[in-house]
């Protein structure tokens, strides 16, 4: 009942706090004989880790992963996989001044109300640092999915009021913002210079596209593929909304305009975002989500302390002016965990993966 485990067959349990000794996870239900190494996992972690650029938190963590179990001679055994990352660059003193004060728009007040005790250092368990283990687990799912042709690509499509005019799925690999439109990089540079000087933050819109997803994934009625994807994305820190398919035009278009008509060669459009009735239809799965501005900012504000007194607060420490930037590999990982789990669930019930419906040429 603790909410630290994700998945039905491919199950991931994470543990650890932002300023604790280590972060870790246990992966159960992983198929055997998947070729995996620490280097495979590290490659994904390096995309998420802090301190990589001047527009993210300057906390310096190697995020060096260690495989503790479940892998032998470079292949998964089918037994539980244990992974660990040791924290090295904690500066807990940054939080000593606010240990009895609830940061606005943070989980401080709800964790305290629920448990009566919390780790105030960097947010403890509620910190986005926890997501490092999701990325580590997602790297294993990614390795398997790529072996059957499934490719997941994440990107940032808007930061603050700067919006991509076009989406290039390869562009995020080449810039520090993971932005899908390289023509906007100069504008972004100017925005972040001002944000950092001001000690403020902005939100972001991100997207994930899944290419070559097998048809038939998803379990009606309550474990629909889009429902599980939405839950996975909403579980990421600071995410406030998720949409799948062409949600932007859903109110302005009529049913005759937005429906995806079917021909012998397949669907004529993909407004549904690759999922119909909660089951993948073989088209690309497209989802978008919004991340709120970072709540830990230097701008002074009002809040309460544990005694119920109204006080002023100014949060110190090393924080991201836009948490959405480092959320791209996290979102990819969560999507890969969902797709991996549903591949295994579908195989358990229906046998081998179907690539195309029998009625489409």
C-alpha positions as CSV (number, residue, x, y, z in Angstrom):
1,X,0.0,0.0,0.0
2,X,3.0,2.3,0.1
3,X,3.0,3.3,-3.5
4,X,6.7,2.6,-4.2
5,X,6.1,-0.2,-6.7
6,X,5.2,0.2,-10.4
7,X,4.0,-2.4,-12.9
8,X,2.2,-5.7,-13.0
9,X,4.6,-8.3,-14.4
10,X,7.7,-6.1,-15.0
11,X,7.6,-4.6,-11.5
12,X,9.9,-1.8,-10.3
13,X,10.3,-0.9,-6.6
14,X,12.4,2.2,-5.8
15,X,13.9,3.4,-2.5
16,X,16.0,6.2,-1.2
17,X,15.9,10.0,-0.4
18,X,17.5,13.0,-2.0
19,X,20.1,13.4,0.7
20,X,20.2,9.9,2.0
21,X,23.1,7.4,1.6
22,X,21.9,6.0,-1.7
23,X,19.1,5.5,-4.2
24,X,18.1,2.0,-5.4
25,X,15.6,-0.2,-7.0
26,X,14.6,-3.8,-7.4
27,X,13.2,-5.0,-10.7
28,X,11.2,-8.2,-10.7
29,X,9.7,-10.1,-13.6
30,X,12.4,-9.2,-16.1
31,X,12.8,-11.8,-18.8
32,X,16.0,-13.7,-18.8
33,X,18.8,-13.4,-21.4
34,X,18.5,-9.7,-22.1
35,X,22.0,-8.4,-22.8
36,X,22.5,-5.5,-20.3
37,X,25.5,-3.8,-18.7
38,X,26.2,-1.0,-16.3
39,X,27.3,1.0,-19.4
40,X,23.8,0.6,-21.0
41,X,22.1,1.9,-17.9
42,X,24.7,4.7,-17.3
43,X,24.1,6.0,-20.8
44,X,20.5,6.8,-19.9
45,X,21.3,8.1,-16.4
46,X,23.9,10.5,-17.9
47,X,21.0,12.2,-19.8
48,X,19.1,12.9,-16.6
49,X,21.9,13.6,-14.0
50,X,22.3,17.0,-12.5
51,X,25.1,19.5,-13.1
52,X,25.4,18.9,-16.8
53,X,24.8,22.4,-18.0
54,X,24.3,26.0,-16.8
55,X,20.5,25.8,-17.1
56,X,20.1,22.9,-14.6
57,X,20.8,22.4,-10.9
58,X,24.5,22.6,-10.1
59,X,24.5,19.7,-7.7
60,X,27.3,17.5,-9.0
61,X,26.4,13.8,-9.0
62,X,28.0,11.1,-11.1
63,X,24.9,8.9,-10.7
64,X,27.2,5.9,-11.2
65,X,25.0,2.9,-11.2
66,X,26.0,-0.5,-9.8
67,X,24.3,-3.8,-10.7
68,X,24.0,-5.8,-7.4
69,X,22.1,-8.8,-8.7
70,X,20.1,-10.4,-11.4
71,X,22.7,-10.1,-14.2
72,X,25.5,-12.7,-14.9
73,X,28.0,-12.7,-17.7
74,X,26.3,-9.7,-19.3
75,X,22.7,-11.2,-19.4
76,X,19.7,-11.0,-17.2
77,X,19.0,-14.2,-15.2
78,X,15.3,-13.8,-14.7
79,X,15.9,-13.2,-11.0
80,X,15.4,-9.9,-9.2
81,X,17.7,-7.2,-10.5
82,X,19.1,-4.9,-7.8
83,X,20.5,-1.5,-8.8
84,X,22.1,1.2,-6.6
85,X,23.4,4.8,-7.0
86,X,25.3,6.4,-4.0
87,X,24.7,10.0,-3.3
88,X,27.9,12.1,-3.1
89,X,27.2,15.8,-3.3
90,X,24.5,16.5,-0.7
91,X,24.5,19.9,0.9
92,X,21.9,19.4,3.6
93,X,22.9,22.6,5.4
94,X,21.1,24.5,2.6
95,X,17.9,23.3,4.1
96,X,18.6,23.7,7.9
97,X,17.0,27.2,7.9
98,X,13.6,25.8,6.6
99,X,13.5,22.4,8.3
100,X,10.4,23.6,10.3
101,X,8.9,25.6,7.5
102,X,6.7,24.3,4.7
103,X,7.9,25.4,1.2
104,X,4.9,26.7,-0.9
105,X,3.7,24.3,-3.7
106,X,5.9,21.5,-2.3
107,X,5.1,18.1,-0.8
108,X,6.4,19.3,2.6
109,X,3.1,20.1,4.2
110,X,1.3,17.0,2.8
111,X,4.1,14.6,3.8
112,X,4.1,16.1,7.3
113,X,0.3,15.8,7.5
114,X,0.3,12.2,6.3
115,X,3.3,10.8,8.3
116,X,3.9,13.3,11.1
117,X,7.7,13.1,10.3
118,X,9.6,13.9,7.1
119,X,13.1,14.2,5.7
120,X,13.4,18.0,5.0
121,X,16.7,17.7,3.2
122,X,16.1,18.4,-0.4
123,X,12.5,17.1,-0.1
124,X,13.6,13.6,0.9
125,X,11.5,11.0,-0.8
126,X,9.4,13.6,-2.7
127,X,12.5,15.0,-4.5
128,X,12.9,14.5,-8.2
129,X,16.2,12.8,-7.4
130,X,14.1,9.6,-6.8
131,X,13.5,9.5,-10.6
132,X,17.1,8.4,-11.2
133,X,16.1,4.9,-10.4
134,X,13.2,5.0,-12.8
135,X,15.6,5.9,-15.5
136,X,17.9,3.1,-14.5
137,X,15.0,0.6,-14.6
138,X,13.7,2.1,-17.8
139,X,17.1,1.5,-19.5
140,X,16.6,-2.3,-19.1
141,X,13.0,-2.0,-20.6
142,X,14.4,0.1,-23.4
143,X,17.1,-2.5,-24.3
144,X,14.4,-5.2,-24.6
145,X,11.9,-3.0,-26.5
146,X,14.6,-1.9,-29.0
147,X,15.3,-5.6,-29.7
148,X,11.7,-5.9,-31.0
149,X,11.8,-2.6,-32.9
150,X,10.0,-0.3,-30.4
151,X,11.7,3.2,-30.2
152,X,10.7,5.9,-27.7
153,X,11.7,9.5,-28.3
154,X,11.1,12.3,-25.8
155,X,11.4,16.1,-26.4
156,X,10.5,19.5,-25.0
157,X,8.1,21.5,-27.2
158,X,7.6,24.6,-25.1
159,X,9.4,26.4,-22.2
160,X,7.6,29.3,-20.7
161,X,6.2,31.3,-23.7
162,X,8.7,29.9,-26.2
163,X,7.0,27.3,-28.3
164,X,8.5,25.0,-31.0
165,X,7.2,25.9,-34.5
166,X,8.0,22.4,-35.7
167,X,8.8,19.1,-34.0
168,X,12.1,17.4,-35.0
169,X,12.4,14.2,-32.9
170,X,16.2,14.2,-33.4
171,X,16.8,17.7,-32.3
172,X,16.7,17.0,-28.5
173,X,19.9,15.0,-28.9
174,X,21.9,18.1,-29.9
175,X,20.9,20.8,-27.4
176,X,20.9,21.2,-23.6
177,X,17.2,22.1,-23.5
178,X,16.1,18.8,-25.2
179,X,14.2,21.2,-27.4
180,X,12.5,19.9,-30.6
181,X,13.0,23.1,-32.6
182,X,16.7,24.3,-32.8
183,X,15.6,27.6,-34.3
184,X,14.5,28.7,-30.8
185,X,17.8,28.1,-29.0
186,X,18.9,31.8,-29.0
187,X,15.6,32.8,-27.5
188,X,15.9,30.1,-24.8
189,X,19.4,31.2,-24.0
190,X,18.2,34.7,-23.3
191,X,15.2,33.5,-21.3
192,X,17.4,31.4,-19.0
193,X,20.0,34.1,-18.5
194,X,17.2,36.3,-17.2
195,X,15.6,33.5,-15.1
196,X,18.9,32.6,-13.4
197,X,19.7,36.2,-12.6
198,X,16.2,36.7,-11.2
199,X,16.2,33.4,-9.3
200,X,12.9,32.4,-10.8
201,X,11.5,29.5,-12.8
202,X,9.2,28.6,-15.7
203,X,7.2,25.5,-16.7
204,X,7.4,23.4,-19.8
205,X,5.5,21.2,-22.2
206,X,7.0,17.9,-23.2
207,X,6.1,15.1,-25.6
208,X,6.9,11.4,-26.1
209,X,6.5,9.5,-29.3
210,X,6.5,5.7,-29.4
211,X,7.3,4.3,-32.8
212,X,6.6,0.7,-33.9
213,X,4.6,-0.2,-30.9
214,X,3.0,-3.6,-31.4
215,X,-0.8,-3.7,-31.9
216,X,-2.9,-5.2,-29.1
217,X,-1.2,-3.7,-26.0
218,X,-3.6,-2.7,-23.3
219,X,-6.0,-4.4,-20.9
220,X,-9.6,-3.3,-20.9
221,X,-11.3,-1.9,-18.9
222,X,-9.3,-0.4,-16.0
223,X,-5.8,-1.1,-17.3
224,X,-6.1,0.6,-20.7
225,X,-2.8,1.4,-22.2
226,X,-3.5,5.2,-22.3
227,X,-4.7,5.1,-18.7
228,X,-1.5,3.4,-17.6
229,X,0.6,5.8,-19.6
230,X,-1.2,8.8,-18.1
231,X,-0.7,7.3,-14.6
232,X,3.0,6.8,-15.3
233,X,3.6,10.3,-16.5
234,X,1.5,11.9,-13.7
235,X,3.7,10.1,-11.2
236,X,6.7,12.2,-12.3
237,X,7.4,15.2,-10.1
238,X,5.7,18.5,-11.0
239,X,3.5,17.0,-13.9
240,X,0.1,18.6,-13.9
241,X,-1.6,17.3,-17.0
242,X,-1.3,14.6,-19.6
243,X,-2.9,14.3,-23.1
244,X,-2.8,11.5,-25.7
245,X,-3.3,12.1,-29.4
246,X,-4.6,15.4,-30.9
247,X,-6.0,16.8,-27.7
248,X,-5.2,20.4,-28.8
249,X,-7.8,20.4,-31.5
250,X,-10.4,18.1,-29.9
251,X,-12.8,20.9,-29.2
252,X,-12.4,22.9,-32.4
253,X,-12.8,19.9,-34.8
254,X,-16.0,18.0,-35.5
255,X,-16.3,14.2,-35.2
256,X,-16.1,13.9,-39.0
257,X,-12.8,15.8,-39.0
258,X,-11.0,14.3,-36.1
259,X,-11.9,10.6,-36.5
260,X,-9.2,8.4,-38.0
261,X,-10.7,6.7,-41.0
262,X,-9.6,3.2,-42.0
263,X,-8.4,1.9,-45.4
264,X,-7.0,-1.4,-46.4
265,X,-3.6,0.2,-46.1
266,X,-4.3,1.4,-42.5
267,X,-5.5,4.5,-40.8
268,X,-5.6,7.8,-42.8
269,X,-4.7,9.9,-39.7
270,X,-3.5,9.5,-36.2
271,X,-5.6,11.9,-34.1
272,X,-6.2,9.1,-31.6
273,X,-2.5,9.0,-30.8
274,X,-2.0,5.3,-31.5
275,X,-4.5,4.0,-29.0
276,X,-8.2,3.0,-29.5
277,X,-10.4,1.7,-26.7
278,X,-7.3,1.5,-24.5
279,X,-5.5,-0.8,-26.9
280,X,-2.6,0.1,-29.2
281,X,-3.6,0.1,-32.9
282,X,-0.1,-0.1,-34.4
283,X,0.3,3.7,-35.2
284,X,2.8,5.9,-33.3
285,X,1.7,6.6,-29.7
286,X,1.9,10.4,-29.1
287,X,1.5,12.0,-25.7
288,X,2.1,15.4,-24.3
289,X,2.3,16.7,-20.7
290,X,2.8,19.9,-18.8
291,X,5.3,20.5,-15.9
292,X,4.8,23.3,-13.5
293,X,7.5,25.9,-12.8
294,X,10.1,24.8,-10.2
295,X,8.7,25.7,-6.7
296,X,12.1,26.1,-5.0
297,X,13.0,29.6,-6.0
298,X,14.9,32.5,-4.5
299,X,11.9,34.9,-4.6
300,X,10.6,35.5,-1.1
301,X,7.1,34.3,-0.4
302,X,4.6,33.5,2.4
303,X,4.0,30.2,4.2
304,X,3.4,28.5,7.5
305,X,5.8,26.8,9.9
306,X,5.1,23.6,12.0
307,X,3.7,25.8,14.8
308,X,1.1,27.3,12.5
309,X,2.7,30.7,12.3
310,X,2.7,32.7,9.1
311,X,6.3,33.4,8.1
312,X,8.4,34.6,5.1
313,X,10.4,32.1,3.2
314,X,13.3,32.2,0.6
315,X,14.5,28.9,-0.6
316,X,18.3,28.5,-0.9
317,X,20.2,25.7,-2.6
318,X,20.8,24.4,-6.1
319,X,17.6,24.2,-8.2
320,X,16.5,23.9,-11.8
321,X,15.1,27.1,-13.3
322,X,13.0,24.6,-15.4
323,X,12.6,21.0,-14.2
324,X,11.1,20.1,-17.5
325,X,14.5,20.0,-19.2
326,X,15.7,16.9,-17.2
327,X,12.3,15.3,-17.3
328,X,12.7,14.1,-20.9
329,X,14.7,10.9,-20.1
330,X,12.4,10.3,-17.1
331,X,9.3,10.4,-19.3
332,X,10.9,8.1,-21.8
333,X,11.8,5.7,-19.0
334,X,8.3,5.7,-17.6
335,X,6.7,5.1,-21.0
336,X,9.2,2.3,-21.7
337,X,8.3,0.7,-18.3
338,X,4.6,0.8,-19.3
339,X,5.1,-0.6,-22.8
340,X,7.4,-3.3,-21.5
341,X,4.9,-4.4,-18.8
342,X,2.1,-4.5,-21.4
343,X,4.1,-6.5,-23.8
344,X,4.7,-9.2,-21.2
345,X,1.0,-9.0,-20.1
346,X,-0.2,-9.4,-23.6
347,X,2.1,-12.3,-24.3
348,X,0.9,-14.0,-21.1
349,X,-2.7,-13.9,-22.3
350,X,-2.5,-13.8,-26.1
351,X,0.8,-15.4,-27.0
352,X,3.2,-13.9,-29.6
353,X,3.1,-10.2,-30.4
354,X,0.9,-9.2,-33.3
355,X,2.5,-6.6,-35.6
356,X,-0.5,-5.8,-37.8
357,X,-4.2,-6.4,-37.7
358,X,-5.1,-9.2,-40.2
359,X,-7.5,-7.0,-42.2
360,X,-4.9,-4.4,-43.2
361,X,-2.7,-5.1,-46.2
